Amino acid sequence: MNETQQLITLAVIALGTVLTRALPFLLFPAGRTVPRPIRTLGELLHPAVFGMLVIYCLRNLQPLTPPYALPECISVAVVVIVHLCFRRTLLSVLAGTLCYMLLVQLVFC
């Protein structure tokens, strides 16, 4: 890819990023009520994305072969416990990821 193609690609990516960030503010300015379907989508999309993430992460578990899905099960338990204690989604995800990485790199290697 030459420099011109790289610049065009970068410009298209930047334009797409700016448009996706600015479009909601242009369509629904402050003081204007957001339509009910959009509000419902905003309420349901977050849990749906995390549900899909959980399914994606646990889809290839093999409980009959070592390490018997223990790193995944322990990490899921850590996520649940941290979330119940602190109610912070990002903290829960980070704790579960850190737990899983430590388990597969140091304990179940």
Secondary structure, DSSP 8 states (H G I E B T S, - for coil): --HHHHHHHHHHHHHHHHHHHHHHHHHS-TTS---HHHHHHHHHHHHHHHHHHHHHHHTT--TTSTTTTHHHHHHHHHHHHHHHHH--HHHHHHHHHHHHHHIIIII--
